[in-house]
């Protein structure tokens, strides 16, 4: 099946080109934010970069296309939730390479339900072991634009964080749009954090050593949770791991214009997600969504921000790091130029992902007092 964003015959060459930076005939005037507010710019996007996917990343993209995945912006919500994910594509590549497709081992994996503001929240606990001592705790939120995906889709990321850091990871789901509009997911995330800190001993964790982590929309939830914890005078987390987070509402940043039709996430896909999430343009003024433009970032914990070069959200990460530093918050940001959105959990087949996971673990171990060596095998 030919992917709608590919040129003739949907070849890997086409995937590599379109996954990276594209020129476009689309006139982006009058679309300066995800709300569609006019920015005053009136010319088509120009070719600003030459990023192309690394070969290993390209293999996963080709598998994603071969599985029949389409841009979510062309689908209904139900279709988008049913279609293959990049995790499915990675498993296809693992099969092609003769690699085992079994999940990365973690000593204990337990599904549970935790109380939320409007009902129970599904969660999954990953305990790497380590004797009788209480381990630090990492709360993790998955991506999916606040609309699609679940704990299973991002299982590889949560397992990697537990195995690489030696900390307990609590991966939390949340109410999704369009059935539950903003700020339902954000309310669930903050409630999950409050519950986890208050019940850390029940989880086998140390309530005084807690970090937040998330990917894409989940990175936004982690960041918003840190803001909420500060404002509500909750115990503060020790660190934030933000993997290609949504941190603003401006879609005329350099990375949005460079990656208008990128795979697996392009500009139209972001607009589709935000349309499902928000009730009105007023929601886009909320500091939990327009973090860079509206939030007071003072007093937040140190942050590690990881980005892909071939991703509309790359500039969000770069600008967020600058804004955090300007507010007196320590922030380290790194971009993998040949990687695309969703690369972080693909370490089994994408070397950049393995490197990103190691950097994330190093930063988290340092913040959580775990030292330089992970407690579980990596």
Backbone torsions as a table, in degrees:
resi	resn	phi	psi	omega
1	UNK	NA	132.5	-178.6
2	UNK	-82.0	130.1	177.7
3	UNK	-72.5	134.6	-176.9
4	UNK	-58.2	-18.9	-179.0
5	UNK	-95.9	3.1	-178.1
6	UNK	-97.0	150.4	173.1
7	UNK	-78.2	-163.9	-170.9
8	UNK	-50.8	133.6	172.6
9	UNK	66.2	2.4	174.3
10	UNK	57.5	38.9	-176.6
11	UNK	-73.1	164.6	176.2
12	UNK	-60.5	-35.8	176.8
13	UNK	-58.3	-42.5	177.0
14	UNK	-64.8	-38.4	178.6
15	UNK	-63.3	-44.0	-179.1
16	UNK	-64.4	-39.3	-178.3
17	UNK	-69.8	-47.5	-175.2
18	UNK	-78.4	-20.4	174.5
19	UNK	-70.9	-23.8	-179.8
20	UNK	-93.5	-143.4	-173.6
21	UNK	-85.4	132.9	-176.1
22	UNK	-122.7	145.5	161.0
23	UNK	-77.6	160.0	-178.1
24	UNK	-148.2	146.9	176.2
25	UNK	-90.0	-2.9	-178.4
26	UNK	-71.2	131.4	175.3
27	UNK	-86.8	116.0	-176.1
28	UNK	-94.3	12.0	179.0
29	UNK	-63.5	145.6	178.4
30	UNK	74.7	15.1	179.8
31	UNK	-132.2	53.5	-173.6
32	UNK	-77.2	-15.9	176.0
33	UNK	-138.2	170.3	177.5
34	UNK	-66.6	-14.3	174.5
35	UNK	-80.7	-12.0	-178.6
36	UNK	86.4	14.1	178.9
37	UNK	-70.7	145.6	-178.1
38	UNK	-68.6	136.7	177.0
39	UNK	-102.5	-9.7	-178.4
40	UNK	88.7	-9.7	178.0
41	UNK	-84.3	140.9	-174.2
42	UNK	-133.9	28.6	179.4
43	UNK	-128.4	154.9	179.6
44	UNK	-61.4	156.5	177.3
45	UNK	-64.2	144.5	178.4
46	UNK	-103.8	162.9	175.6
47	UNK	-73.3	111.2	-173.5
48	UNK	-105.4	-14.4	-174.2
49	UNK	-151.5	170.9	-179.7
50	UNK	-127.9	28.1	-180.0
51	UNK	-63.6	132.2	171.7
52	UNK	-130.1	154.9	-176.1
53	UNK	-67.8	140.5	171.5
54	UNK	-62.7	156.1	-177.9
55	UNK	-54.9	-43.0	-179.7
56	UNK	-64.3	-40.8	176.7
57	UNK	-64.5	-39.0	179.3
58	UNK	-62.2	-34.7	177.1
59	UNK	-63.2	-41.0	178.9
60	UNK	-67.3	-40.6	177.8
61	UNK	-61.5	-41.1	179.3
62	UNK	-65.1	-40.3	176.9
63	UNK	-63.6	-39.6	177.5
64	UNK	-57.9	-43.8	179.6
65	UNK	-69.3	-43.9	-178.5
66	UNK	-62.4	-29.0	178.2
67	UNK	-75.5	-6.6	176.6
68	UNK	96.3	12.5	-179.7
69	UNK	-66.8	143.8	179.3
70	UNK	-128.0	161.0	175.0
71	UNK	-57.1	133.3	-179.0
72	UNK	-62.0	-25.0	-179.2
73	UNK	-65.4	-15.1	179.0
74	UNK	-99.2	3.1	-171.3
75	UNK	-118.4	162.2	167.3
76	UNK	-77.4	166.9	177.8
77	UNK	-59.7	-43.4	-178.6
78	UNK	-63.5	-41.5	178.3
79	UNK	-65.5	-41.8	-179.4
80	UNK	-63.0	-36.5	-179.7
81	UNK	-72.7	-24.9	-177.6
82	UNK	-90.0	-22.0	-170.3
83	UNK	-74.1	162.7	-178.4
84	UNK	-60.3	152.6	178.3
85	UNK	-108.4	173.3	174.7
86	UNK	-66.6	-26.6	174.0
87	UNK	-65.2	-40.0	175.1
88	UNK	-62.7	-40.9	178.8
89	UNK	-63.2	-40.3	178.2
90	UNK	-62.7	-40.9	177.6
91	UNK	-63.6	-36.9	176.8
92	UNK	-61.6	-43.9	178.8
93	UNK	-65.1	-40.3	178.2
94	UNK	-60.6	-41.4	176.7
95	UNK	-63.3	-42.7	179.5
96	UNK	-62.7	-32.9	-178.4
97	UNK	-91.5	1.8	179.5
98	UNK	73.3	23.2	179.8
99	UNK	-92.3	149.9	176.5
100	UNK	-66.4	142.2	-178.8
101	UNK	-103.9	8.8	177.5
102	UNK	-68.2	147.3	-179.6
103	UNK	-61.5	152.8	177.4
104	UNK	-60.0	131.9	-175.8
105	UNK	-65.7	136.4	169.9
106	UNK	-135.6	139.2	-170.9
107	UNK	-54.0	-45.0	-179.2
108	UNK	-138.4	129.2	174.4
109	UNK	-127.1	122.4	-172.1
110	UNK	-135.1	124.9	173.5
111	UNK	-82.8	139.3	178.7
112	UNK	-150.2	169.2	176.0
113	UNK	-119.5	135.9	178.9
114	UNK	-121.1	151.9	-176.7
115	UNK	-70.8	139.9	176.3
116	UNK	-126.3	177.6	-177.8
117	UNK	-68.3	-22.1	-179.9
118	UNK	-134.4	36.4	-179.8
119	UNK	126.3	178.0	-175.5
120	UNK	-75.7	147.0	-178.2
121	UNK	-110.6	122.2	175.3
122	UNK	-65.6	139.7	178.8
123	UNK	-146.4	164.4	179.5
124	UNK	-139.4	127.6	-177.2
125	UNK	-100.2	128.7	176.9
126	UNK	-115.9	109.9	-178.7
127	UNK	-112.1	113.1	-177.3
128	UNK	-77.7	-2.8	-177.0
129	UNK	83.3	-175.9	179.7
130	UNK	138.1	27.6	176.7
131	UNK	87.3	-158.7	-175.4
132	UNK	-87.6	-13.1	-177.8
133	UNK	-68.1	144.0	176.5
134	UNK	-72.5	133.1	-176.9
135	UNK	-95.9	157.0	172.0
136	UNK	-62.2	163.9	-176.5
137	UNK	-124.2	132.9	173.8
138	UNK	-116.1	118.8	171.4
139	UNK	-87.8	130.1	-174.8
140	UNK	-126.4	136.3	175.5
141	UNK	-120.2	132.1	-176.8
142	UNK	-79.0	165.7	177.5
143	UNK	-88.0	-164.2	-178.9
144	UNK	119.7	17.3	174.7
145	UNK	65.0	22.9	-176.6
146	UNK	65.5	8.7	-173.2
147	UNK	-124.0	-45.8	-174.2
148	UNK	-118.0	175.5	175.5
149	UNK	77.3	167.5	-176.2
150	UNK	-157.4	-167.8	-177.4
151	UNK	-62.6	-36.2	-179.8
152	UNK	-67.0	-40.8	-177.0
153	UNK	-57.9	-37.4	-176.0
154	UNK	-109.8	24.2	-180.0
155	UNK	-59.0	-38.7	-177.4
156	UNK	-63.0	-37.5	179.6
157	UNK	-66.4	-45.7	-179.5
158	UNK	-64.7	-41.6	177.2
159	UNK	-61.3	-42.2	-179.3
160	UNK	-63.0	-42.5	-179.7
161	UNK	-63.0	-40.6	178.8
162	UNK	-66.7	-46.1	-176.6
163	UNK	-68.9	-39.9	-175.9
164	UNK	-77.2	-31.3	-176.6
165	UNK	-95.8	-29.8	-170.8
166	UNK	80.2	12.5	177.0
167	UNK	-100.9	157.6	171.6
168	UNK	-74.2	137.0	177.4
169	UNK	-116.2	128.4	172.6
170	UNK	-110.1	106.0	179.2
171	UNK	-89.3	123.0	-172.2
172	UNK	-113.9	131.8	171.0
173	UNK	-81.6	-175.0	-180.0
174	UNK	-166.4	158.9	176.9
175	UNK	-63.0	138.6	-174.0
176	UNK	-113.4	151.4	174.5
177	UNK	-81.2	160.7	2.2
178	UNK	-84.1	-4.7	179.4
179	UNK	-63.4	-33.8	-178.9
180	UNK	-128.6	104.6	-175.3
181	UNK	-76.9	167.2	173.5
182	UNK	-52.8	135.4	9.8
183	UNK	-105.2	34.8	-174.3
184	UNK	-56.1	-49.0	-178.7
185	UNK	-62.5	-39.5	-179.8
186	UNK	-67.7	-38.1	176.7
187	UNK	-64.9	-40.9	178.3
188	UNK	-63.8	-40.6	-178.9
189	UNK	-63.4	-44.8	179.9
190	UNK	-66.9	-38.3	177.3
191	UNK	-64.4	-39.3	178.1
192	UNK	-63.2	-40.2	178.7
193	UNK	-64.4	-46.7	-179.9
194	UNK	-60.5	-42.1	179.9
195	UNK	-66.1	-45.0	-176.7
196	UNK	-63.1	-41.8	178.5
197	UNK	-65.5	-40.8	-179.0
198	UNK	-72.3	-20.7	-177.8
199	UNK	-121.7	26.9	-176.1
200	UNK	-58.7	-41.6	-178.4
201	UNK	-61.5	-37.0	177.2
202	UNK	-62.2	-30.3	179.2
203	UNK	-86.5	-3.2	-176.3
204	UNK	81.4	19.2	-172.8
205	UNK	-113.9	165.2	178.5
206	UNK	-97.3	112.5	-175.9
207	UNK	-65.9	-14.4	179.8
208	UNK	-91.0	-2.9	178.8
209	UNK	-131.9	87.1	-175.9
210	UNK	-129.1	137.9	175.8
211	UNK	-127.8	160.9	177.4
212	UNK	-113.8	145.5	178.9
213	UNK	-149.5	152.5	176.7
214	UNK	-173.0	158.5	179.1
215	UNK	-115.9	132.9	172.9
216	UNK	58.2	-117.2	175.1
217	UNK	-59.8	-33.2	176.1
218	UNK	-66.9	-32.4	173.5
219	UNK	-64.8	-38.1	174.4
220	UNK	-63.1	-40.5	179.4
221	UNK	-65.7	-39.5	177.7
222	UNK	-62.8	-43.7	-179.7
223	UNK	-65.5	-44.1	179.0
224	UNK	-65.7	-33.1	177.6
225	UNK	-66.4	-39.3	176.1
226	UNK	-62.9	-41.1	176.5
227	UNK	-61.8	-44.2	-180.0
228	UNK	-66.0	-38.9	178.5
229	UNK	-63.2	-41.8	177.5
230	UNK	-63.8	-47.9	-174.7
231	UNK	-69.4	-29.7	179.7
232	UNK	-97.6	11.6	175.8
233	UNK	55.9	38.8	171.9
234	UNK	-81.8	165.7	170.6
235	UNK	-56.6	135.3	-176.1
236	UNK	-87.1	140.8	174.4
237	UNK	-67.1	158.9	-178.4
238	UNK	-83.7	-21.5	-174.6
239	UNK	-162.6	157.7	173.0
240	UNK	-124.2	122.2	169.9
241	UNK	-101.6	113.0	-174.7
242	UNK	-118.1	107.8	-176.4
243	UNK	-100.5	116.6	-171.4
244	UNK	32.2	62.4	-175.8
245	UNK	-75.4	149.6	164.9
246	UNK	-77.3	118.4	-175.2
247	UNK	-130.2	1.7	-179.4
248	UNK	-157.2	177.1	-178.7
249	UNK	-120.9	15.9	179.1
250	UNK	-95.5	117.1	179.2
251	UNK	-102.7	21.9	171.7
252	UNK	-113.3	23.5	174.4
253	UNK	-71.1	163.1	179.8
254	UNK	-53.5	-42.0	-175.8
255	UNK	-72.4	-31.2	174.6
256	UNK	-65.1	-41.6	-178.2
257	UNK	-73.1	-31.9	178.2
258	UNK	-73.1	-31.2	-170.4
259	UNK	-120.0	43.8	-178.0
260	UNK	-56.8	-41.6	-176.1
261	UNK	-119.2	33.3	-177.1
262	UNK	-68.4	158.5	176.2
263	UNK	-114.7	132.2	7.0
264	UNK	-91.8	0.2	-178.0
265	UNK	-131.5	120.8	174.6
266	UNK	-117.5	177.6	-176.7
267	UNK	-60.3	-43.8	-179.3
268	UNK	-63.1	-32.0	177.9
269	UNK	-65.9	-41.3	177.2
270	UNK	-61.7	-43.6	178.9
271	UNK	-61.3	-38.5	178.5
272	UNK	-62.2	-46.8	179.2
273	UNK	-61.1	-45.9	-176.6
274	UNK	-67.2	-35.4	175.8
275	UNK	-60.1	-38.7	179.3
276	UNK	-73.3	-31.7	-174.8
277	UNK	-77.4	-43.1	-165.9
278	UNK	-95.3	152.7	177.5
279	UNK	-90.5	-32.0	-179.0
280	UNK	-160.9	167.5	175.9
281	UNK	-57.7	-21.3	179.2
282	UNK	-62.4	-31.1	178.4
283	UNK	-60.4	-29.4	-177.3
284	UNK	-74.7	-7.6	174.6
285	UNK	-90.6	-6.6	-177.6
286	UNK	-70.5	134.9	-178.0
287	UNK	-64.2	-14.9	176.3
288	UNK	-76.1	-21.0	175.1
289	UNK	-102.6	-51.2	175.6
290	UNK	-90.9	68.7	-175.8
291	UNK	-63.2	-46.8	-177.0
292	UNK	-63.7	-41.3	-174.5
293	UNK	-85.3	-27.6	-169.4
294	UNK	-122.6	-19.7	-172.2
295	UNK	-87.0	145.8	169.0
296	UNK	-85.4	114.2	-173.1
297	UNK	-94.4	-0.1	-178.0
298	UNK	-65.4	141.2	175.6
299	UNK	82.9	5.8	177.3
300	UNK	-79.1	159.3	178.1
301	UNK	-72.4	162.4	176.1
302	UNK	-56.3	153.1	-174.5
303	UNK	-130.6	145.2	166.4
304	UNK	-114.9	122.6	-175.7
305	UNK	-118.7	120.9	-177.4
306	UNK	-114.9	132.9	-176.9
307	UNK	-133.1	157.4	171.5
308	UNK	-102.3	141.9	179.7
309	UNK	-67.1	-32.5	-175.1
310	UNK	-101.1	72.8	-169.9
311	UNK	-162.4	127.6	176.2
312	UNK	-56.5	-23.6	-175.0
313	UNK	-88.5	1.8	-178.1
314	UNK	-58.8	-45.8	-179.0
315	UNK	-64.3	-31.7	175.7
316	UNK	-57.2	-46.0	-179.9
317	UNK	-64.8	-41.9	-179.5
318	UNK	-65.4	-44.7	-179.2
319	UNK	-69.1	-35.4	177.9
320	UNK	-63.7	-42.4	178.4
321	UNK	-59.8	-42.7	178.5
322	UNK	-63.7	-42.9	-179.0
323	UNK	-66.7	-39.7	177.7
324	UNK	-62.5	-46.2	-179.8
325	UNK	-62.4	-39.0	178.0
326	UNK	-64.1	-25.7	178.6
327	UNK	-90.7	5.8	178.4
328	UNK	85.4	16.9	-179.4
329	UNK	-103.5	129.9	178.0
330	UNK	-67.0	131.1	-178.6
331	UNK	-146.0	131.3	172.4
332	UNK	-113.7	128.5	-179.1
333	UNK	-126.9	136.9	177.7
334	UNK	-140.4	142.8	179.4
335	UNK	-119.5	133.6	172.3
336	UNK	-97.7	106.2	-168.7
337	UNK	-61.3	-36.2	-175.7
338	UNK	-92.3	10.1	-179.3
339	UNK	-103.6	158.2	177.8
340	UNK	-112.8	170.6	171.4
341	UNK	-50.6	144.3	-179.8
342	UNK	78.3	10.8	-175.9
343	UNK	-75.1	-23.5	-167.3
344	UNK	-58.0	-39.0	-176.9
345	UNK	-86.4	8.9	-172.3
346	UNK	-102.9	29.6	-171.8
347	UNK	-61.6	-24.7	-179.1
348	UNK	-63.6	-24.8	-176.0
349	UNK	-131.7	-7.9	-178.0
350	UNK	-122.6	108.2	-178.4
351	UNK	-55.9	-35.8	178.5
352	UNK	-59.3	-36.1	-179.9
353	UNK	-68.0	-40.9	177.7
354	UNK	-61.8	-40.6	178.3
355	UNK	-65.8	-41.0	179.1
356	UNK	-64.6	-40.1	178.2
357	UNK	-64.4	-39.2	178.8
358	UNK	-65.3	-42.1	178.0
359	UNK	-63.5	-44.2	178.6
360	UNK	-58.8	-43.5	-178.7
361	UNK	-66.3	-40.1	178.6
362	UNK	-60.3	-45.0	-179.8
363	UNK	-67.2	-41.2	-179.8
364	UNK	-69.0	-42.0	178.5
365	UNK	-60.9	-40.3	178.0
366	UNK	-63.5	-42.4	-178.4
367	UNK	-70.3	-29.6	-175.0
368	UNK	-99.0	5.9	176.6
369	UNK	71.6	32.0	-178.7
370	UNK	-97.0	-3.3	179.1
371	UNK	80.2	-170.6	-170.6
372	UNK	-90.1	-11.3	-174.4
373	UNK	-116.6	129.5	179.8
374	UNK	-66.2	150.7	179.4
375	UNK	-80.9	-21.1	179.2
376	UNK	-114.4	153.8	-179.6
377	UNK	-65.1	143.9	179.1
378	UNK	-113.2	NA	NA
